[in-house]
Amino acid sequence: MRLTYFRELMETEFGVARAGSVSRDHVFAELGDRTVEQALEAGIEPREVWLAVCRAYDVPPARR
């Protein structure tokens, strides 16, 4: 998954403002106690990050 598509999915699911907040502020245990931004900077693939976000926020499977 490309990073641009990941960002698009985040904005579609959460809205522009909330997507930014989720990316910067929420720490995900599944991502090694990192935020989305930290996980991406650490080299975790955007698809893995997206799936972790989906599980944490109960995003329906159809939108994963």
BAMITI-624820 format. One record per residue (C-alpha): residue number from 1; x, y, z. Coordinates in pm, 1 decimal. Each point is the difference from the previous one (the first is absolute). Example, Ala and Ser with C-alpha at 12.3 -4.5 7.8 and 13.67 -1.06 7.14 Angstrom:
% residues 2
<node fiba="1" px="1230.0" py="-450.0" pz="780.0"/>
<node fiba="2" px="137.0" py="344.0" pz="-66.0"/>
This chain:
% residues 64
<node fiba="1" px="0.0" py="0.0" pz="0.0"/>
<node fiba="2" px="133.0" py="343.5" pz="-88.0"/>
<node fiba="3" px="22.4" py="262.4" pz="271.1"/>
<node fiba="4" px="-225.1" py="233.8" pz="-198.9"/>
<node fiba="5" px="-272.7" py="-265.9" pz="-11.7"/>
<node fiba="6" px="43.3" py="-61.9" pz="372.6"/>
<node fiba="7" px="-52.9" py="372.1" pz="67.9"/>
<node fiba="8" px="-307.9" py="-3.8" pz="-223.5"/>
<node fiba="9" px="-146.9" py="-294.5" pz="191.0"/>
<node fiba="10" px="65.0" py="173.4" pz="333.8"/>
<node fiba="11" px="-168.6" py="320.6" pz="-116.7"/>
<node fiba="12" px="-295.6" py="-186.8" pz="-147.2"/>
<node fiba="13" px="-52.6" py="-202.0" pz="316.9"/>
<node fiba="14" px="58.7" py="270.7" pz="261.3"/>
<node fiba="15" px="-27.5" py="333.7" pz="-180.4"/>
<node fiba="16" px="295.7" py="228.1" pz="-65.3"/>
<node fiba="17" px="34.3" py="149.3" pz="349.3"/>
<node fiba="18" px="-55.6" py="-320.4" pz="194.9"/>
<node fiba="19" px="227.5" py="-202.7" pz="-228.7"/>
<node fiba="20" px="282.3" py="234.8" pz="88.3"/>
<node fiba="21" px="-75.0" py="-30.0" pz="367.7"/>
<node fiba="22" px="-17.9" py="-380.3" pz="-12.1"/>
<node fiba="23" px="330.2" py="-6.8" pz="-188.7"/>
<node fiba="24" px="182.7" py="226.6" pz="243.0"/>
<node fiba="25" px="-162.2" py="-62.9" pz="337.1"/>
<node fiba="26" px="-121.7" py="-359.6" pz="34.4"/>
<node fiba="27" px="265.7" py="-247.7" pz="114.8"/>
<node fiba="28" px="-61.2" py="-351.2" pz="-132.3"/>
<node fiba="29" px="131.7" py="-293.6" pz="202.3"/>
<node fiba="30" px="-19.5" py="-211.3" pz="-314.9"/>
<node fiba="31" px="249.6" py="235.3" pz="-166.1"/>
<node fiba="32" px="253.1" py="-33.4" pz="279.1"/>
<node fiba="33" px="-148.0" py="281.0" pz="210.1"/>
<node fiba="34" px="39.1" py="245.6" pz="-287.0"/>
<node fiba="35" px="-228.0" py="250.0" pz="-163.0"/>
<node fiba="36" px="-87.8" py="-43.7" pz="-366.2"/>
<node fiba="37" px="258.5" py="260.7" pz="-95.1"/>
<node fiba="38" px="270.7" py="-163.9" pz="211.7"/>
<node fiba="39" px="-81.7" py="-342.8" pz="-144.0"/>
<node fiba="40" px="24.0" py="125.6" pz="-356.9"/>
<node fiba="41" px="327.3" py="179.4" pz="77.0"/>
<node fiba="42" px="131.9" py="-324.6" pz="153.7"/>
<node fiba="43" px="-61.0" py="-175.0" pz="-331.6"/>
<node fiba="44" px="-315.4" py="-193.9" pz="80.3"/>
<node fiba="45" px="-193.0" py="-52.5" pz="-321.6"/>
<node fiba="46" px="-305.4" py="226.4" pz="-44.1"/>
<node fiba="47" px="-223.4" py="-306.2" pz="-51.9"/>
<node fiba="48" px="102.9" py="-142.4" pz="339.4"/>
<node fiba="49" px="-59.4" py="338.1" pz="162.4"/>
<node fiba="50" px="-340.4" py="31.5" pz="-167.2"/>
<node fiba="51" px="-107.1" py="-342.7" pz="123.8"/>
<node fiba="52" px="111.5" py="84.4" pz="354.6"/>
<node fiba="53" px="-205.2" py="320.6" pz="-13.6"/>
<node fiba="54" px="-298.7" py="-194.4" pz="-134.1"/>
<node fiba="55" px="16.8" py="-253.0" pz="282.2"/>
<node fiba="56" px="38.4" py="267.8" pz="265.8"/>
<node fiba="57" px="-292.4" py="204.9" pz="-130.5"/>
<node fiba="58" px="-223.7" py="-289.0" pz="-108.2"/>
<node fiba="59" px="-5.0" py="103.1" pz="-365.3"/>
<node fiba="60" px="-234.8" py="-240.7" pz="-178.9"/>
<node fiba="61" px="174.2" py="-263.5" pz="-215.2"/>
<node fiba="62" px="-157.2" py="141.6" pz="-317.1"/>
<node fiba="63" px="200.1" py="322.8" pz="48.8"/>
<node fiba="64" px="329.1" py="-165.9" pz="86.7"/>
